[in-house]
Amino acid sequence: MIYETLARLEEKGIVVRLVGKEGEPHVFEPVPPKQVIGQLALRFQTSCEQAEAELESLSSRSTTEVLVTLVDSEEILRRAVLLVRQAQQTLSILGVAQELEALAQDVQAAVERGVAVRVVSFGSPPPFSGKVATYLGKGLAPPAGFLLLVADQAQALVATSPSHAAATAHWLENPALARLLAAFINIEYYFIRMSNEHPAALQWVLRQVVEPEDVERYTFHFDFLARRVAEQEQELT
C-alpha cells in the first residue's frame, strides 16, 4: 500500500524516485514544497481557463433566460455592487436615496472609468456624479426601499425593502427585458428633469394628455408641479 501511494505521488510530481532497480528497495525523496505548489497552481489555472472557455462557448450558444430570486438585504447589495462593477458601457439606476447611497462608491468608480451612468433618485441627491435627476417631492417614491438597476442593457436587478418584511429582489439576465427597464428609467429621468426645470410646460402637457380616470391618480404630481411653478415665479420676482 505504501508503494502504491508513493507511485501515485510520483505520477503527480510530488516525490521523485532515487533508487528503484528490480530487487532493490525503492528510495523516494519529496519535491520541494514551493515547486509542488507551483505545479499544482499551474494545473489548476489551466483547468480553470479551459473550463471558462468551454462554458463561454456554451453560454454563447444558449438562449436560456436567467432569473434568480434573492431574499436577503446583504446579498441583494452584493449583487447590485457586482452589476455596477461589471458594467462596461451603460448603467441605468432608479431608487430611493438610501439604496443609492450604498452604491455611491462603486457608481462613482463606474463614472470615472467611462460608463454612461443615468440615475433617477427619490429623496436627497446621491453622492456621485453622472447624469442624475432627483425628485424631491412627496408621494411618488415608495414608502419602502426600492432599487431598479440595469447594466449594459443585458442584466437587471429589481429590489424592494419593505419596512414590515424581508428585502427581496429578482436578478435577471434577459437583454429584451433589460432594454425595456432601461427605457423606463430613461423616461422617468426626463420626466423628473421636466418636473424640476420646466414645471409649467410639463403641467400644461399633462393636462392635455392625462385621461380623466387618471387625474386623481396623478394628483400628487400635479400638486408638486404647481408648487414648482409658484417657486419659479417667486424666484423671478
C-alpha positions as CSV (number, residue, x, y, z in Angstrom):
1,M,0.0,0.0,0.0
2,I,2.9,2.3,0.8
3,Y,4.5,1.7,-2.6
4,E,1.1,2.2,-4.4
5,T,0.7,5.6,-2.6
6,L,4.3,6.6,-3.5
7,A,3.7,5.6,-7.1
8,R,0.7,7.9,-7.2
9,L,2.7,10.7,-5.6
10,E,5.4,10.2,-8.2
11,E,2.9,10.4,-11.0
12,K,1.7,13.8,-9.6
13,G,5.3,15.1,-9.3
14,I,5.2,15.3,-5.5
15,V,8.1,12.8,-5.0
16,V,10.9,11.5,-7.1
17,R,12.4,8.0,-7.2
18,L,16.1,7.9,-6.4
19,V,16.7,4.1,-6.3
20,G,14.4,1.6,-7.7
21,K,16.1,-1.2,-9.6
22,E,14.4,-4.6,-9.6
23,G,15.2,-6.4,-6.3
24,E,16.4,-3.3,-4.5
25,P,14.5,-1.2,-2.0
26,H,12.8,1.8,-3.5
27,V,14.0,5.2,-2.2
28,F,12.0,8.4,-2.8
29,E,12.6,12.0,-2.0
30,P,10.0,14.7,-1.7
31,V,10.0,17.5,-4.3
32,P,10.5,21.0,-2.6
33,P,7.0,22.3,-1.5
34,K,7.4,25.6,-3.5
35,Q,7.9,23.6,-6.7
36,V,4.9,21.3,-5.9
37,I,2.6,24.2,-5.2
38,G,3.7,25.9,-8.4
39,Q,2.9,22.8,-10.4
40,L,-0.5,22.4,-8.8
41,A,-1.3,26.1,-9.3
42,L,-0.4,25.9,-13.0
43,R,-2.5,22.8,-13.5
44,F,-5.4,24.4,-11.6
45,Q,-5.1,27.6,-13.6
46,T,-5.0,25.7,-16.9
47,S,-8.1,23.6,-15.9
48,C,-10.0,26.8,-14.9
49,E,-9.1,28.6,-18.1
50,Q,-10.2,25.5,-20.2
51,A,-13.5,25.3,-18.2
52,E,-14.1,29.0,-18.6
53,A,-13.6,28.8,-22.4
54,E,-15.9,25.8,-22.7
55,L,-18.6,27.5,-20.5
56,E,-18.3,30.7,-22.6
57,S,-18.8,28.6,-25.7
58,L,-21.9,27.0,-24.3
59,S,-23.4,30.3,-23.0
60,S,-22.8,32.0,-26.4
61,R,-25.0,29.3,-28.0
62,S,-27.6,29.2,-25.2
63,T,-30.8,31.2,-25.3
64,T,-31.8,30.4,-21.8
65,E,-33.0,33.3,-19.7
66,V,-31.7,33.5,-16.2
67,L,-33.9,34.6,-13.3
68,V,-32.7,34.4,-9.7
69,T,-34.7,35.4,-6.6
70,L,-32.8,36.9,-3.6
71,V,-34.1,37.2,-0.1
72,D,-31.5,39.0,2.0
73,S,-30.6,42.6,2.1
74,E,-26.8,42.0,2.2
75,E,-27.0,39.5,-0.7
76,I,-29.0,42.0,-2.7
77,L,-26.5,44.7,-2.1
78,R,-23.6,42.4,-3.1
79,R,-25.4,41.5,-6.3
80,A,-26.1,45.2,-7.1
81,V,-22.4,46.1,-6.4
82,L,-21.4,43.2,-8.7
83,L,-23.6,44.5,-11.6
84,V,-22.2,48.1,-11.1
85,R,-18.6,46.8,-11.1
86,Q,-19.2,44.6,-14.2
87,A,-20.8,47.3,-16.3
88,Q,-18.7,48.3,-19.3
89,Q,-20.9,50.7,-21.3
90,T,-24.1,51.8,-19.5
91,L,-25.8,51.9,-16.1
92,S,-29.4,52.9,-15.6
93,I,-30.5,53.2,-12.0
94,L,-33.7,54.2,-10.2
95,G,-34.0,54.1,-6.5
96,V,-34.5,55.9,-3.2
97,A,-31.7,57.8,-1.5
98,Q,-30.6,55.2,1.0
99,E,-30.3,52.5,-1.7
100,L,-28.3,54.7,-4.0
101,E,-26.0,55.9,-1.2
102,A,-25.0,52.3,-0.5
103,L,-23.8,52.1,-4.1
104,A,-22.2,55.5,-4.3
105,Q,-18.6,54.5,-4.3
106,D,-19.0,51.9,-7.0
107,V,-21.2,54.1,-9.1
108,Q,-18.7,56.9,-9.0
109,A,-15.9,54.4,-10.0
110,A,-18.1,53.4,-13.0
111,V,-18.5,57.0,-14.0
112,E,-14.7,57.5,-13.8
113,R,-13.9,54.5,-16.0
114,G,-16.2,55.9,-18.7
115,V,-19.5,54.1,-18.1
116,A,-22.5,56.2,-19.2
117,V,-24.5,56.4,-15.9
118,R,-28.1,57.7,-15.8
119,V,-29.9,57.8,-12.4
120,V,-33.3,58.7,-11.1
121,S,-33.3,59.4,-7.4
122,F,-36.1,59.8,-4.9
123,G,-35.1,61.9,-1.9
124,S,-31.8,63.7,-1.5
125,P,-29.4,63.8,-4.4
126,P,-27.0,60.8,-4.4
127,P,-23.3,61.5,-3.6
128,F,-21.9,60.8,-7.0
129,S,-21.5,62.4,-10.4
130,G,-23.1,61.4,-13.7
131,K,-26.5,62.3,-15.2
132,V,-28.8,62.4,-12.2
133,A,-32.4,63.5,-11.9
134,T,-33.7,63.9,-8.4
135,Y,-37.3,64.1,-7.4
136,L,-37.7,66.0,-4.2
137,G,-41.5,65.9,-3.9
138,K,-43.6,63.6,-1.8
139,G,-45.9,60.9,-2.8
140,L,-44.0,59.5,-5.8
141,A,-41.4,57.5,-4.1
142,P,-42.5,54.2,-2.5
143,P,-42.6,54.1,1.3
144,A,-40.0,51.3,1.4
145,G,-36.6,50.9,-0.1
146,F,-36.6,50.4,-3.8
147,L,-33.9,49.8,-6.4
148,L,-34.0,49.2,-10.1
149,L,-30.6,48.7,-11.8
150,V,-29.8,47.8,-15.4
151,A,-26.2,47.1,-16.5
152,D,-25.3,47.2,-20.2
153,Q,-28.9,46.7,-21.1
154,A,-28.4,43.0,-20.5
155,Q,-28.8,42.3,-16.8
156,A,-31.2,43.8,-14.3
157,L,-31.9,43.8,-10.6
158,V,-35.3,44.8,-9.2
159,A,-35.3,45.0,-5.4
160,T,-37.7,46.1,-2.7
161,S,-37.1,46.5,1.1
162,P,-40.4,46.9,2.9
163,S,-40.2,48.1,6.4
164,H,-42.5,45.2,7.6
165,A,-40.9,42.4,5.7
166,A,-37.6,40.9,4.4
167,A,-35.9,42.5,1.5
168,T,-36.5,40.7,-1.8
169,A,-35.1,41.1,-5.3
170,H,-35.1,39.5,-8.7
171,W,-31.9,39.4,-10.8
172,L,-32.4,38.6,-14.4
173,E,-30.2,38.1,-17.5
174,N,-32.6,38.9,-20.3
175,P,-31.5,41.6,-22.8
176,A,-35.0,42.2,-24.2
177,L,-36.5,42.9,-20.7
178,A,-33.4,44.7,-19.6
179,R,-33.7,47.1,-22.5
180,L,-37.4,47.8,-21.6
181,L,-36.4,48.5,-18.0
182,A,-33.6,50.8,-19.1
183,A,-36.1,52.6,-21.4
184,F,-38.5,53.0,-18.4
185,I,-35.7,54.6,-16.3
186,N,-34.8,56.9,-19.2
187,I,-38.4,58.1,-19.5
188,E,-38.5,58.7,-15.7
189,Y,-35.2,60.6,-16.0
190,Y,-36.6,63.1,-18.5
191,F,-40.0,63.3,-16.7
192,I,-38.2,64.2,-13.4
193,R,-36.0,66.7,-15.2
194,M,-39.0,68.4,-16.8
195,S,-40.7,68.5,-13.3
196,N,-37.7,70.2,-11.8
197,E,-36.7,72.5,-14.7
198,H,-39.9,73.2,-16.7
199,P,-42.8,72.5,-14.4
200,A,-45.2,74.9,-16.2
201,A,-44.6,73.3,-19.6
202,L,-45.0,69.8,-18.1
203,Q,-48.1,70.8,-16.2
204,W,-49.7,72.0,-19.4
205,V,-48.8,68.9,-21.4
206,L,-50.0,66.5,-18.7
207,R,-53.4,68.3,-18.5
208,Q,-53.8,67.8,-22.3
209,V,-53.0,64.1,-22.3
210,V,-53.9,62.5,-18.9
211,E,-57.2,60.6,-19.2
212,P,-60.0,61.8,-16.9
213,E,-59.9,58.5,-14.9
214,D,-56.2,59.0,-14.2
215,V,-56.3,62.6,-13.0
216,E,-56.8,61.6,-9.3
217,R,-54.0,59.1,-9.6
218,Y,-51.6,61.9,-10.6
219,T,-52.9,64.5,-8.2
220,F,-49.7,64.3,-6.1
221,H,-47.7,65.2,-9.2
222,F,-49.9,68.0,-10.3
223,D,-49.6,69.4,-6.8
224,F,-45.8,69.2,-7.0
225,L,-45.8,70.9,-10.4
226,A,-48.0,73.7,-9.0
227,R,-45.5,74.2,-6.1
228,R,-42.6,74.2,-8.5
229,V,-44.3,76.8,-10.8
230,A,-45.0,79.0,-7.7
231,E,-41.4,78.7,-6.6
232,Q,-40.1,79.7,-10.0
233,E,-42.4,82.7,-10.2
234,Q,-41.2,83.8,-6.8
235,E,-37.6,83.5,-7.9
236,L,-38.3,85.7,-10.9
237,T,-39.9,88.4,-8.8
